[in-house]
Every structure is written in structure tokens, then in C-alpha cells.
């Protein structure tokens, strides 16, 4: 009875804080938050919210009018072309419900997003409440909510998959997400993290990859057009989450050649990759292996998948900063082990500092054209992502090794 009352109390507190944060974002300080952190899409002195979502709906409308939206999308308010997978063009659209598509649905998704974020924190702890607020009122989170970029759907579905751990549903969602925005194919490693026989793990893993690449091959003509529109979804250096972002900052290019900056980035990245391996090996919590197989908990799966997305996209794509929303996927495990492991305590503090520092960095770089802090932040990103890369290598090695050892004992 007591536990049920505590549960209801926590739900009430989470809901109340979600409403408060939503009111601050959309009613109390919208001009302050969106004037000093990010630039909303605007035309003819009118601001258009949820721009990354509205362009998808606009493409669906134009497709119904027989436009090739990969080449021409006049239904969009600023004429942006469709740069997502063809699968999104099959979302049902009813013209009589425009307000639902463009206003109510985006607000609902953002509310769910805020609720999910807040529900992971202990709201009775001032420190956790502070981290929660810094994550929400950050250019990264504000931008993904203001644009309602498709990454917010990927984030929510990823969390759902980590909780659910059902192969068939995981397969369906991963295929859909990968055909929508391509990079979620890295999430297919979730099949290798489940408690299943090795043959079953590999079957679902390779089945997911086969189906994804098969449909991408069928859609190859549209993919070529999308690559031709790469400027539309590539971020400027001030908004970039990319390994080569440091080599695109004008003030540095005036002092050093691009090649020197890239070599510096590579050396720095490799150094912190090794530091990540070393630091993780000496600090990782070693779980006791029972007679049953070693099973990853929700927080561990969420951590591995979120970190994998960050690493994969950081080194390959020129992402907008909202891709960093997946940093949150690392927080639940850090919170769970914060008092037990120096590794996760350090990582938790580093994430907090990184989010707080970027709020200041973004403001000075965009509104005062001062890129000094941005240089420091991009160096921090190289160190942070490379460190996490080393951490994930050891973490996954630990998981695989103990699975093999446990199975070997069973066979013996």
C-alpha cells in the first residue's frame, strides 16, 4: 500500500513538473528561451513552430498532389525538399485535421518527451532536479522540441525498445526508424544484447540488416537525390555535432590549415579513446555472475544504444546539435551507479558540465559571433565522445565475455 502511494506521488510530482516546464517553454519565457538560444524558422515576420515535423506533413500533402517531393516541395512554407526516407510519406494524412497535425500532435509529443525525461530523476534530490532542468533548458533539447525533429521520435521509441525487449516488435520498429532516417540501423545491435541463444540473436540481427538494406536498395534513386540535397540537413559549424566541426571554425582556419586541425582532432580522439579504455577497465563495476546468463538491465541497454548512436553519428555524419539528445540515454545508468562507481559518477558530472557549458557557448557563438568558447566545446566533444567510445568497447567486451563464460560452464 505504501509503495503504491509513493508511486502515485512520484507520478503526480513528475506530471506537475512536466506542466511547469512546458508552461515555462511555451507561455512564460518563450521569447527569452527562443531568442537567446536558438533561431526558430520564420518567414514574413511570422514564426513557424515544429518546422522539421511540418516539412514531413507538407511533403505528404504534395505527394498526394503528384509532386516528386525529393525534387520539389512547394507545400512547405519555405520550400524545403523531402530529405527523409520514403516510408514517412505513407503516414496517413487527412486535410480536415491540419490543426491536429501541425499544432496538437507536436505539443502532445513534446509533453510526452518532457514527462519521460523528468520521470527518470529523483525529484526530491536537488542535485538531480538541477541536472534535469539543465538538460531541458538547453539549446539541444529546446531545438529538438521547437523543430520537433524526427530524432525525438527515435529517442522515445528507443526508450520503449529498451524497456520492452521483444524481438518481433524491436524488428518492426528498427526497420521503420532506419528507413526513415537511416542512422538508427545501429540500434539493431539490441538483438545481440538480449538474453537469447546465440543463433537467435544473430538471426534477428542479420534479418534486420538484410531488410533495411534491401528496402534502401529499392529506394536508391530517391537516396541519390537526398544526398544531392545534403546542404539542407547538414549543420553550420555553430550548430554542428561532428568530428570535423573543429576544422570548420573560421577563426581557427585563419591560423591553421584544415589538415592540421583534422590531424589534431584524430590524435586527440585516439588519446581519449585509450584513456576511456584504461579508465573503464579499472573502474567498471564487475557484476557477480550467477548460474543464469548475465542479463543487461534497462539502464545498461539504454546506455549502450544511446552511446552507440552518438559515436556512430558523430564520426560519420554532419549532425545538428539535437542529435546530442541521446546523451540523456547515458544518464539513467549513471544515476543508478552514482554512489557505487567512480566511473559513472565522473561521467555523470561530465555530462552535467557539458550541457551547462554548451548553453553558454551557444549564446556567445551565435549572438555575439565569439567562437572562443565554441572551440573549447568542440574540443570537449572530441574528448567526450572518444572517451565514451573506449568505455563502450570495454563495457560490451565485458558483457560478451561473461555470456560466453556462463554458457561454457553450462556446457561443462
C-alpha positions as MATLAB code, in Angstrom:
seq = 'XXXXXXXXXXXXXXXXXXXXXXXXXXXXXXXXXXXXXXXXXXXXXXXXXXXXXXXXXXXXXXXXXXXXXXXXXXXXXXXXXXXXXXXXXXXXXXXXXXXXXXXXXXXXXXXXXXXXXXXXXXXXXXXXXXXXXXXXXXXXXXXXXXXXXXXXXXXXXXXXXXXXXXXXXXXXXXXXXXXXXXXXXXXXXXXXXXXXXXXXXXXXXXXXXXXXXXXXXXXXXXXXXXXXXXXXXXXXXXXXXXXXXXXXXXXXXXXXXXXXXXXXXXXXXXXXXXXXXXXXXXXXXXXXXXXXXXXXXXXXXXXXXXXXXXXXXXXXXXXXXXXXXXXXXXXXXXXXXXXXXXXXXXXXXXXXXXXXXXXXXXXXXXXXXXXXXXXXXXXXXXXXXXXXXXXXXXXXXXXXXXXXXXXXXXXX';
ca = [
       0.000    0.000    0.000;
       2.811    2.386    0.942;
       4.755    1.612   -2.227;
       1.614    2.236   -4.313;
       1.114    5.631   -2.636;
       4.762    6.526   -3.269;
       4.367    5.526   -6.907;
       1.264    7.714   -7.326;
       3.028   10.560   -5.544;
       6.007   10.308   -7.891;
       3.686   10.280  -10.922;
       1.918   13.382   -9.607;
       5.223   15.219   -8.987;
       6.506   14.257  -12.439;
       3.304   15.401  -14.100;
       3.313   18.680  -12.148;
       6.947   19.423  -13.083;
       6.251   18.500  -16.717;
       3.394   21.003  -16.802;
       5.613   23.644  -15.168;
       8.456   23.119  -17.661;
       6.002   23.126  -20.591;
       4.476   26.403  -19.379;
       7.927   27.976  -18.995;
       8.886   26.933  -22.517;
       5.674   27.869  -24.307;
       3.964   30.510  -22.157;
       6.187   32.175  -19.553;
       9.501   32.758  -21.319;
       9.159   31.753  -24.987;
      10.847   34.896  -26.320;
      13.715   34.622  -23.845;
      14.343   30.917  -24.449;
      13.941   31.005  -28.211;
      15.564   34.378  -28.764;
      18.769   33.710  -26.853;
      19.371   30.026  -27.522;
      18.029   29.069  -30.947;
      16.563   30.558  -34.128;
      13.015   29.414  -34.968;
      12.010   29.133  -38.617;
      10.330   32.344  -39.752;
       9.027   33.914  -42.947;
       7.430   37.336  -43.491;
       7.934   38.134  -39.795;
       5.931   35.080  -38.779;
       7.439   32.292  -36.661;
       6.690   28.697  -37.650;
       6.961   26.162  -34.843;
       7.739   22.477  -35.358;
       9.456   23.111  -38.695;
      11.125   19.701  -39.064;
       7.815   17.927  -38.476;
       5.765   20.259  -40.664;
       8.072   19.685  -43.651;
       7.242   15.957  -43.492;
       3.500   16.630  -43.434;
       3.940   19.184  -46.226;
       5.764   16.546  -48.291;
       2.910   14.094  -47.746;
       0.434   16.746  -48.927;
       2.480   17.482  -52.039;
       2.925   13.770  -52.777;
      -0.867   13.459  -52.859;
      -0.759   16.237  -55.484;
       1.679   14.104  -57.537;
       4.801   16.161  -56.809;
       8.171   14.459  -56.579;
       8.850   15.884  -53.126;
      12.503   14.837  -53.242;
      12.922   17.421  -56.003;
      10.184   19.952  -55.311;
       8.035   20.506  -52.236;
       6.047   23.757  -52.677;
       3.675   22.741  -49.857;
       6.385   23.567  -47.314;
       6.354   27.138  -46.027;
       9.956   27.750  -47.155;
      10.038   25.196  -49.980;
      12.262   22.598  -48.353;
      12.592   19.258  -50.128;
      11.954   15.888  -48.504;
      15.238   14.550  -47.113;
      13.910   11.586  -45.125;
      13.081    8.055  -46.164;
      10.140    7.336  -48.441;
       8.426    5.363  -45.672;
       7.396    8.605  -43.925;
       5.439    9.667  -46.996;
       2.969    6.876  -46.213;
       1.851    8.434  -42.917;
      -1.948    8.830  -43.184;
      -2.937   12.448  -43.844;
      -6.431   13.982  -43.665;
      -6.686   17.609  -44.751;
      -9.561   18.348  -42.361;
      -7.270   17.734  -39.390;
      -4.470   20.198  -40.149;
      -4.608   21.662  -36.640;
      -4.049   18.198  -35.213;
      -1.024   17.519  -37.451;
       0.638   20.918  -37.098;
      -0.289   22.003  -33.553;
      -1.880   19.472  -31.177;
       0.162   16.405  -32.107;
       3.540   18.205  -31.805;
       2.553   19.636  -28.410;
       1.482   16.178  -27.273;
       4.787   14.588  -28.354;
       6.792   17.310  -26.618;
       4.751   16.830  -23.451;
       5.372   13.071  -23.533;
       9.060   13.743  -24.183;
       9.312   16.050  -21.162;
       7.404   13.610  -18.972;
       9.703   10.730  -19.948;
      12.812   12.798  -19.262;
      11.614   14.062  -15.881;
      10.380   10.618  -14.764;
      13.978    9.312  -14.707;
      15.047   11.729  -11.984;
      14.511   11.698   -8.236;
      12.659   14.989   -7.873;
      13.321   15.060   -4.128;
      17.035   15.414   -4.821;
      18.041   18.999   -5.578;
      21.112   17.829   -7.497;
      19.101   15.562   -9.793;
      16.455   18.244  -10.231;
      19.198   20.670  -11.283;
      20.584   18.231  -13.859;
      17.051   17.672  -15.152;
      16.494   21.427  -15.556;
      19.855   21.917  -17.279;
      19.030   19.132  -19.723;
      15.560   20.508  -20.540;
      16.512   24.207  -20.742;
      19.416   23.583  -23.054;
      19.786   24.583  -26.733;
      19.971   20.883  -27.653;
      16.612   19.998  -26.080;
      14.928   23.287  -26.899;
      15.861   22.964  -30.568;
      14.628   19.380  -30.944;
      11.344   20.380  -29.278;
      10.949   23.610  -31.229;
      11.584   21.860  -34.557;
      10.020   18.551  -33.451;
      12.786   16.858  -35.374;
      12.252   13.165  -36.106;
      15.079   12.394  -33.659;
      12.579   12.951  -30.848;
      10.501   10.019  -32.140;
      13.627    7.880  -32.475;
      14.565    8.750  -28.896;
      11.135    7.826  -27.487;
      10.882    4.604  -29.495;
      14.436    3.650  -28.485;
      13.494    4.014  -24.821;
      10.402    1.890  -25.460;
      12.505   -0.833  -27.132;
      14.936   -0.921  -24.201;
      12.034   -1.414  -21.811;
      10.187   -3.947  -23.947;
      12.939   -6.259  -25.251;
      10.577   -8.129  -27.628;
      12.309   -9.317  -30.789;
       9.402   -9.012  -33.225;
       8.365   -5.506  -32.139;
      12.009   -4.449  -31.974;
      12.480   -5.697  -35.524;
       9.462   -3.769  -36.834;
      10.397   -0.507  -35.121;
      14.087   -0.671  -36.022;
      13.281   -1.292  -39.689;
      10.800    1.613  -39.718;
      13.211    4.015  -37.992;
      16.148    3.014  -40.203;
      14.120    3.516  -43.379;
      13.006    6.901  -42.028;
      16.344    8.406  -41.073;
      18.944    5.710  -41.847;
      21.280    6.035  -38.820;
      19.011    4.016  -36.424;
      20.255    0.857  -38.147;
      22.991    0.912  -35.473;
      20.211    0.150  -32.957;
      19.945   -3.352  -34.468;
      22.703   -4.348  -32.034;
      19.915   -4.545  -29.449;
      19.284   -8.106  -30.661;
      22.818   -9.027  -29.559;
      22.152   -7.691  -26.065;
      19.077   -9.785  -25.321;
      19.005  -12.957  -23.269;
      18.621  -15.360  -26.171;
      20.534  -18.203  -27.736;
      23.376  -17.017  -29.958;
      21.736  -18.348  -33.131;
      18.519  -16.457  -32.363;
      20.435  -13.256  -31.624;
      22.328  -13.436  -34.897;
      19.184  -14.366  -36.835;
      17.276  -11.230  -35.798;
      20.368   -9.027  -36.104;
      21.145  -10.057  -39.686;
      17.444  -10.182  -40.618;
      17.076   -6.551  -39.563;
      20.135   -5.512  -41.578;
      19.010   -7.505  -44.618;
      15.510   -5.999  -44.683;
      16.832   -2.473  -44.106;
      19.443   -2.624  -46.857;
      17.022   -4.381  -49.218;
      14.455   -1.576  -48.967;
      17.172    1.075  -49.095;
      18.354   -0.523  -52.327;
      14.826   -0.365  -53.764;
      14.734    3.322  -52.817;
      18.220    4.039  -54.172;
      17.084    6.636  -56.729;
      15.491    8.792  -54.051;
      18.510    8.302  -51.794;
      20.750    9.720  -54.517;
      18.530   12.799  -54.709;
      18.629   13.150  -50.905;
      22.439   13.069  -50.956;
      22.294   15.820  -53.550;
      20.344   17.907  -51.026;
      22.878   17.302  -48.258;
      23.191   21.029  -47.516;
      19.587   21.065  -46.330;
      20.268   18.701  -43.428;
      23.930   19.495  -42.744;
      24.601   21.823  -39.829;
      26.615   25.025  -39.861;
      29.731   24.889  -37.699;
      27.943   26.737  -34.857;
      25.241   24.051  -34.665;
      27.349   21.030  -35.598;
      27.778   17.767  -33.750;
      30.502   16.242  -35.896;
      34.066   15.014  -35.567;
      35.289   17.533  -38.169;
      33.460   20.534  -36.667;
      36.684   21.887  -35.139;
      38.251   22.116  -38.606;
      35.341   24.288  -39.864;
      35.548   27.136  -37.343;
      36.643   30.274  -39.260;
      38.865   31.716  -36.547;
      40.923   28.501  -36.446;
      41.105   28.282  -40.237;
      42.693   31.733  -40.229;
      45.526   30.384  -38.078;
      45.887   26.727  -39.121;
      45.272   24.672  -42.232;
      42.278   22.330  -42.307;
      44.564   19.273  -42.477;
      46.436   20.298  -39.336;
      43.148   20.698  -37.458;
      41.956   17.275  -38.658;
      45.239   15.614  -37.616;
      44.955   17.308  -34.219;
      41.378   16.027  -33.871;
      42.456   12.476  -34.761;
      45.347   12.456  -32.270;
      43.174   13.926  -29.523;
      40.395   11.432  -30.274;
      42.712    8.428  -30.226;
      44.287    9.568  -26.958;
      40.939    9.848  -25.183;
      39.743    6.590  -26.724;
      42.682    4.883  -24.987;
      42.002    6.822  -21.784;
      38.389    5.654  -21.942;
      39.519    2.032  -22.246;
      42.015    2.352  -19.391;
      39.704    4.295  -17.062;
      36.795    1.913  -17.656;
      38.880   -1.212  -17.088;
      39.996   -0.058  -13.650;
      36.644    1.375  -12.519;
      33.898   -0.716  -14.111;
      31.508   -2.391  -11.675;
      32.016   -6.141  -12.033;
      28.702   -7.909  -11.521;
      28.593  -11.289   -9.876;
      27.788  -13.929  -12.477;
      25.235  -16.434  -11.242;
      24.289  -19.731  -12.804;
      21.973  -17.919  -15.192;
      23.219  -15.823  -18.090;
      24.425  -12.296  -17.498;
      21.446  -10.048  -18.331;
      21.737   -6.366  -19.124;
      19.191   -4.222  -17.301;
      17.137   -1.458  -18.952;
      19.611    1.263  -17.949;
      22.559   -0.656  -19.398;
      20.829   -1.354  -22.720;
      19.701    2.276  -22.978;
      23.255    3.385  -22.199;
      24.866    1.162  -24.850;
      22.376    2.015  -27.610;
      22.401    5.762  -26.918;
      26.186    5.869  -26.732;
      26.423    3.821  -29.941;
      24.173    6.307  -31.763;
      26.283    9.218  -30.521;
      29.538    7.555  -31.574;
      28.240    6.321  -34.941;
      26.681    9.617  -35.992;
      29.454   11.833  -34.573;
      32.199   10.231  -36.637;
      30.192    9.752  -39.856;
      27.514   12.460  -40.259;
      27.439   16.240  -40.017;
      24.658   16.341  -37.421;
      22.711   19.208  -35.963;
      23.111   19.610  -32.208;
      19.771   17.960  -31.467;
      21.449   14.600  -32.135;
      23.065   15.127  -28.732;
      19.685   14.470  -27.130;
      20.826   10.838  -26.951;
      23.287   11.879  -24.248;
      20.306   11.530  -21.939;
      20.319    7.768  -22.597;
      23.533    7.606  -20.589;
      22.129    9.400  -17.542;
      19.873    6.650  -16.045;
      22.792    4.223  -15.650;
      24.952    6.992  -14.202;
      22.212    7.785  -11.680;
      21.824    4.116  -10.791;
      25.549    3.650  -10.112;
      26.387    7.183   -8.985;
      27.119    6.164   -5.394;
      28.832    2.878   -6.270;
      31.158    3.633   -9.149;
      33.705    6.403   -9.627;
      33.436    5.781  -13.389;
      29.721    6.591  -13.629;
      29.929    9.369  -11.054;
      32.639   11.047  -13.141;
      30.663   10.539  -16.345;
      27.525   11.986  -14.718;
      29.398   15.117  -13.633;
      30.990   15.438  -17.064;
      27.605   15.255  -18.812;
      26.215   17.942  -16.496;
      29.185   20.224  -17.152;
      28.991   19.593  -20.907;
      25.293   20.525  -21.068;
      25.734   23.602  -18.885;
      28.807   24.768  -20.794;
      27.076   24.410  -24.161;
      24.259   26.753  -23.104;
      26.842   29.495  -22.550;
      28.819   28.528  -25.650;
      25.784   28.618  -27.930;
      24.737   32.060  -26.725;
      28.112   33.740  -27.270;
      28.870   31.987  -30.558;
      25.525   32.674  -32.251;
      24.534   36.083  -30.877;
      27.949   37.671  -30.309;
      29.901   35.872  -33.046;
      32.504   34.914  -30.438;
      33.713   31.393  -31.221;
      36.334   31.043  -28.492;
      34.052   29.025  -26.214;
      32.824   27.059  -29.233;
      36.412   25.948  -29.895;
      36.665   24.689  -26.324;
      33.302   22.950  -26.630;
      34.240   21.152  -29.866;
      37.495   20.002  -28.250;
      35.392   18.793  -25.310;
      33.133   16.903  -27.718;
      36.076   15.113  -29.315;
      37.383   14.096  -25.888;
      33.954   13.127  -24.535;
      32.754   11.012  -27.478;
      36.138    9.308  -27.854;
      36.208    8.543  -24.124;
      32.678    7.077  -24.330;
      33.798    5.042  -27.347;
      36.530    3.441  -25.245;
      34.051    2.907  -22.398;
      31.560    1.138  -24.684;
      34.263   -1.132  -26.120;
      35.163   -2.380  -22.631;
      31.544   -2.486  -21.460;
      30.444   -4.644  -24.408;
      33.559   -6.808  -24.165;
      32.717   -7.437  -20.507;
      29.150   -8.412  -21.428;
      30.173  -10.744  -24.279;
      32.959  -12.343  -22.250;
      30.698  -13.163  -19.318;
      27.968  -14.510  -21.580;
      30.463  -16.869  -23.187;
      31.913  -17.933  -19.832;
      28.483  -18.624  -18.388;
      27.427  -20.682  -21.374;
      30.711  -22.595  -21.250;
      30.050  -23.545  -17.610;
      26.590  -24.770  -18.563;
      28.011  -26.969  -21.307;
      30.633  -28.416  -18.946;
];
